[in-house]
Amino acid sequence: NDKIIQLTDTDGDGQADRSTVFADGLNIPTGLETADGGVYVGQGTDLLFLRDLDDDGHADERQVLLSGFGTGDTHQAINSFTWSPDGELFFCQGDGIESRVETPWGVSSLYQAGVYRLRPGRLQLHGLLDDFMGPGNPWGIVFDDWGQSLVVDGAGGISYLTPASIPAKHRLRLDRIGNPGGYCGVEMINGRHMPESMRGQFVLNDFKSNSVRRFALSPDGSGYRLDWKEPVLKSSHRNFRPVDIRIGPDGAIYIADFYNTIICHQDDYFRDPTRDLHHGRIWRLSVKDSPFAPKLKIVGESIDELLEQLKSPERWTRQQVKFELGKRDTSEVGEAAVRWARRLKNDDKLYERHQFEALALCATIESVQPQLLRRVLRAKDHRARAFAARIAGRWHDRLANAPGLLKIAANDSHPLVRLEAILACGQVPQAECTKLAALAVVDHPRDKWIDYAFTQAVRHQESVWMAALTNGKLVFEENPGALLAVLEKGGSKKVLSKLMSLAKSDAIHAEGLKGFFQGIASLGGPNELRAILEPGFHKTRNSQTLAWAALRDSARVARPEGDLAAILRPALQEGQAELSGIALGLIGRWRVGELHDDVTVLADNPGVPHAVRLAAVRALGQLGGNDIRRLAGLIDSGDVTEELKLAALDSLSRLDMSAAAAHGAALLALGQATSGVLSPFVNREGGGRALTAALAKRELGAAPAAAALAKLQSLGSSEAELMNHLSRAAGIENTVPAYSAEFVVALARESAEGDAANGRRVFQAAGCAVCHKIGPATNGGIPFIGPELDTIGNTLSTERIIEEVLWPGRHVKEGYSLTRVTLKTGAVHMGYEQRSRSDDVFLRPLSQPGTIRIPRDEVSTQAQIGSAMTAGLTAGLKRGPLRDLIRFLTEQGRN
């Protein structure tokens, strides 16, 4: 019997005087927003609308607006309801949720974490960032004064949401602009009560650090750069857990405080007695000696009086005015808004802001006003023009010439306007709009946000523009570069015939050929692949080089038909180093055994260019011939480069793992503990066992063993037998003590007297810093293997931290359970799996940026192996250093 409580401040002193149960009988409501004379509520599978008809403070009417939202993980169900300036209701859903919602426009689906956008007047529901394209645990959306949006994540940072406005299903990760924290709830500072220096900035709850943080945005191309400012609120009490934040009608900041020691469902038992179920609270943060926002009369005012209130500095007032006008006659309000906007004085410094608000009002009430739209599209302020481009796309089905308006925006001088034009085109099912989006990216510079939007626009409307292109209704004669841009992004095999014909066309410049050949390599069958492999297909050597490189680098392993040796052999003999190197890559990839002898000639010849010899050595490992002695000789040679030795070691591991392990062990004994030496054994089935056996046959000094162990840990290896052997050789005690609650309690008590400064040194010396981020540490753009520990002392108890350090497998943090994928080739991938509706495996590899996609038919086995941190890594610490390490960790995140 969950409830919605209405708190009323009857005397205006900022404290609630009356509490009323607005609605009860609910079951885990996770989000709500007021509008349209009632309350929108997210509850389980349903979006409800509750209304108080007799003004007694209790909801008399309960309506299910939409149903089918997912409940796979109830604490990730639809949440964080927020209104856009133009009356769209945005809300989030998290990991573990799969929604399929029936609407008048068809089924709206959102798989896993993402964002929903609802236009209540038409019940149009769009799922954004489907299938883990953005935050994995989104809990907060915010808009600036011009409608640009951000989404925040409870674990994954801050993302610029606007470029993801197309409800596309093509899986493309959205970059973030702010680093991770425990974010839940975000608001823009606005209104007269707030300090002028802070207006337009943002406040953000960080429940992990017991603070309300603050940041500003500054333009950066078509997007924004985030700049952190001093927090507006911090607490030294670890129970302060801000989870929602809003600017109230009076202009003060209201903060919902969860007030709890325990904040993570998977870290503690549901019935843990330290969970606080009774002391949640709401804080009001106001500015001393600053007048509160005036309480304006809204209900019952005339249309003209309400339109004047759209000039209010308070967003809350402007929003409520729009909702009140939404109750009036739509046509009358829309026409009045146009007249009001026409009467505005253009020498007013806020003239274009007021024009923006008039257009936002018309969008909110779904009153299409083309004249007003055209006026805002010609505004001097690019932010107003960008918003007008968005509305042109939203109203496309009710405008006489939406493409004509979008053409203006797509050719705008400002990248933000072009971004919004591309996003609008991507949501208009007209082939002409895809062409406009393409012209926007070929006639003007494009940054990563524009490229993201354009990719999704092309993919989302592919069936529309492809049909028009096929039947001749969509032509690009005046700008073939625009067609190239579209075809580069298209993912359908229907694109192939166009790609093949254009790849031979003189109309395509050399820079464009690369994208064409990449498309053919990723989509083509044996016939198409054979065609671009043939030298006769190409008019220039550069064209041939680009085509062969695309075939070599393609994620697919498809092989062209026919006699490949006859085509590739001449490339090995022509003295063209670049083409020869690529040809060797293709020989190994496709296992063209007929050319084995040709490859060995190059591998044995120190006179050929180094890149060619290197490619030949790598190809030998893929060809599977009898080259064990040859490769071993290269590893032992004193006359070849380190890179060539490591390539020979990798190839040898493909042919004879035991022989490779013997050479690898010799290199480790010499102190050469590099990624190149260890990777062949970590990334290949049976490699760890073979290397352990080889090391057992030779003397391994303590220093080389310690170096190898540290490197192995940094690679995130799960080879426990190998790690144990190296630990013993390094003189590191690796015996994990048996778990004991008494041991944990005693160590927790001792750690209170520990030396945190020495604990920091232990953290570095024990190798913890290799896998875990604390403070400003970076890892060269590569994600850290383990969870960030900046706030661990504020999120976990001391006892729990001890368990994580000594017995990491007892509780594996969500998202950090290691997956081992072994391919049919014997190659091994280790990483964190990202769930997807696709049958393929999406994996975030350890010590490597980005996500890889592994086709399901290439997988031999897949297994969950628990924590990447193997047991015993800290078991060798003496009691004193261990105590100090625990003290250091428990202080992280404390204010």
HELIX and SHEET records of a PDB file:
HELIX    1   1 THR A   74  GLN A   76  5                                   3    
HELIX    2   2 THR A  162  ALA A  164  5                                   3    
HELIX    3   3 ILE A  303  GLU A  308  1                                   6    
HELIX    4   4 GLN A  309  LYS A  311  5                                   3    
HELIX    5   5 ARG A  315  LEU A  325  1                                  11    
HELIX    6   6 THR A  330  ARG A  343  1                                  14    
HELIX    7   7 TYR A  351  THR A  364  1                                  14    
HELIX    8   8 PRO A  370  LEU A  377  1                                   8    
HELIX    9   9 HIS A  382  ARG A  394  1                                  13    
HELIX   10  10 HIS A  396  ARG A  398  5                                   3    
HELIX   11  11 ALA A  402  ALA A  410  1                                   9    
HELIX   12  12 PRO A  415  CYS A  425  1                                  11    
HELIX   13  13 ALA A  431  VAL A  442  1                                  12    
HELIX   14  14 LYS A  448  HIS A  460  1                                  13    
HELIX   15  15 GLU A  462  THR A  470  1                                   9    
HELIX   16  16 PRO A  480  LYS A  489  1                                  10    
HELIX   17  17 LYS A  493  VAL A  495  5                                   3    
HELIX   18  18 LEU A  496  ALA A  503  1                                   8    
HELIX   19  19 ALA A  510  LEU A  523  1                                  14    
HELIX   20  20 PRO A  526  LEU A  533  1                                   8    
HELIX   21  21 PRO A  535  PHE A  537  5                                   3    
HELIX   22  22 ARG A  541  ASP A  553  1                                  13    
HELIX   23  23 LEU A  564  GLN A  573  1                                  10    
HELIX   24  24 ALA A  577  TRP A  590  1                                  14    
HELIX   25  25 GLY A  593  LEU A  595  5                                   3    
HELIX   26  26 HIS A  596  ASP A  604  1                                   9    
HELIX   27  27 HIS A  610  LEU A  623  1                                  14    
HELIX   28  28 ILE A  628  ASP A  636  1                                   9    
HELIX   29  29 GLU A  642  LEU A  655  1                                  14    
HELIX   30  30 MET A  657  ALA A  669  1                                  13    
HELIX   31  31 SER A  675  VAL A  682  1                                   8    
HELIX   32  32 GLY A  687  LEU A  695  1                                   9    
HELIX   33  33 ALA A  702  SER A  714  1                                  13    
HELIX   34  34 ALA A  720  ALA A  729  1                                  10    
HELIX   35  35 ALA A  741  SER A  751  1                                  11    
HELIX   36  36 ALA A  756  ALA A  765  1                                  10    
HELIX   37  37 CYS A  768  CYS A  771  1                                   4    
HELIX   38  38 ILE A  792  THR A  795  1                                   4    
HELIX   39  39 THR A  798  LEU A  806  1                                   9    
HELIX   40  40 ARG A  856  GLU A  858  5                                   3    
HELIX   41  41 ARG A  879  THR A  890  1                                  12    
SHEET    1   A 2 ASP A   2  THR A   8  0                                        
SHEET    2   A 2 ARG A  18  LEU A  26 -1                                        
SHEET    1   B 4 PRO A  29  ALA A  35  0                                        
SHEET    2   B 4 GLY A  38  GLN A  43 -1                                        
SHEET    3   B 4 ASP A  46  ARG A  51 -1                                        
SHEET    4   B 4 GLU A  61  SER A  67 -1                                        
SHEET    1   C 4 ASN A  79  TRP A  83  0                                        
SHEET    2   C 4 LEU A  89  GLN A  93 -1                                        
SHEET    3   C 4 GLY A 114  ARG A 119 -1                                        
SHEET    4   C 4 GLN A 124  LEU A 128 -1                                        
SHEET    1   D 2 GLU A  98  THR A 103  0                                        
SHEET    2   D 2 GLY A 106  TYR A 111 -1                                        
SHEET    1   E 4 PRO A 138  PHE A 143  0                                        
SHEET    2   E 4 SER A 149  ASP A 153 -1                                        
SHEET    3   E 4 GLY A 157  TYR A 160 -1                                        
SHEET    4   E 4 ARG A 176  GLY A 178 -1                                        
SHEET    1   F 4 TYR A 183  MET A 188  0                                        
SHEET    2   F 4 PHE A 202  ASP A 206 -1                                        
SHEET    3   F 4 SER A 211  ASP A 220 -1                                        
SHEET    4   F 4 GLY A 223  LYS A 234 -1                                        
SHEET    1   G 3 PRO A 242  ILE A 247  0                                        
SHEET    2   G 3 ILE A 253  ASP A 257 -1                                        
SHEET    3   G 3 ARG A 281  LEU A 285 -1                                        
SHEET    1   H 5 ILE A 852  ILE A 854  0                                        
SHEET    2   H 5 VAL A 841  PRO A 845 -1                                        
SHEET    3   H 5 VAL A 828  GLU A 833 -1                                        
SHEET    4   H 5 SER A 817  LEU A 823 -1                                        
SHEET    5   H 5 VAL A 859  SER A 867 -1                                        
END                                                                             
